[in-house]
Amino acid sequence: MATFDKSKAYQDQDQVFFDDGREVELLHFVFGRPDIDSIRGNPTAVVKAIDEYGRTKKYLMNVGEDKGAIVSNLIAEVKPRIMVELGGYVGYSAILFGAAVRKANPQGKYYSLERNPEFAAVSGALVNLAGLSDTVKIEVGSSDASLKRLYEAGAFGDQIDLMFLDHWKPAYTTDLKLCEELRLVRPGSVLAADNVIKPGNPPYLEYVRSSVGEKRKAVAEQKKNGSGVDERFSSKQATMYEKRVGKVELANLVGNPNLIYESKLIESFEPSGVADGVEITRCMGEESQ
Ligand SMILES: C[S@@+](CC[C@H](N)C(=O)[O-])C[C@H]1O[C@@H](n2cnc3c(N)ncnc32)[C@H](O)[C@@H]1O
């Protein structure tokens, strides 16, 4: 595994690490630069400016350079017509990956789904600065509601080619199952899930690494016993999230257990240097019932 270059580390994460005014401070930092006119329309320069804030001012929960390169390589390979990200924050990944989609497939669209309207507003300003507004579409709302709304509006066409999961950890599996049920995730679709080591997402990894037989068995059990937030997520994590966004009910979805996945972990680093990884999952086919 590669080593982390400490000279590019973001500031430490600290107890409070977002939604304390730093997102708007970032906008002032970027738009207040003396060279602002030279970075307009240049996604690489805008990403660099966001990195500079994270390195010199305050930590930002961005995917960062190292894990970002893993997903950018995947985009170059898949050349998605439709790419969707769950969790957009201030637009770092939307700019980095939106530019990669535009390069790989000029007709491609990148949907960035973000629950927090303030973060989405920051993201919109930076995406516009990067000159990517024709490719990147920011959708405000909870990911499951946005997925359903965009599906019903026909925004995705037949399928999601590439999905980047980077939002509330318990929702990775339920949103994937929702996409499976809507047949947006189907043979040919590829998934890239962030933070599967830090803070970790054992239920998601178990799901995408399961065989069809194992998933069918789990569905039968779920139909008997129902589902909820997996007990492997700490109650502290769940309580903190509920304090911010209110009580969240996770839908009792069964997904499509017949989909055949091939999944592997690519180890890498958080922008702060902490070890993490991206799980890359390819939908290879579908078993008949
Ligand atoms: C780790 S950040 C995303 C970072 C971003 N992908 C990047 O690398 O630049 C997670 C984001 O997910 C958003 N989020 C959390 N739960 C969500 C949900 N259910 N639907 C949509 N967004 C959600 C949070 O508001 C936060 O902005």
The ligand as an ORCA input file, in Angstrom:
! r2SCAN-3c Opt
* xyz 0 1
  C     -18.583     13.043      4.092
  S     -19.636     14.319      3.547
  C     -19.543     14.191      1.783
  C     -18.217     14.620      1.236
  C     -18.197     14.770     -0.277
  N     -18.668     13.586     -0.950
  C     -16.795     15.063     -0.756
  O     -15.970     14.133     -0.761
  O     -16.502     16.209     -1.097
  C     -21.234     13.650      3.889
  C     -22.380     14.542      3.447
  O     -23.559     13.745      3.415
  C     -24.656     14.549      3.752
  N     -25.732     13.634      4.151
  C     -25.866     12.906      5.288
  N     -26.961     12.150      5.241
  C     -27.543     12.376      4.041
  C     -28.694     11.880      3.408
  N     -29.478     10.971      3.978
  N     -28.997     12.331      2.176
  C     -28.181     13.234      1.550
  N     -27.085     13.752      2.114
  C     -26.760     13.328      3.334
  C     -24.119     15.426      4.878
  O     -24.902     16.585      5.035
  C     -22.704     15.703      4.387
  O     -22.656     16.907      3.678
*
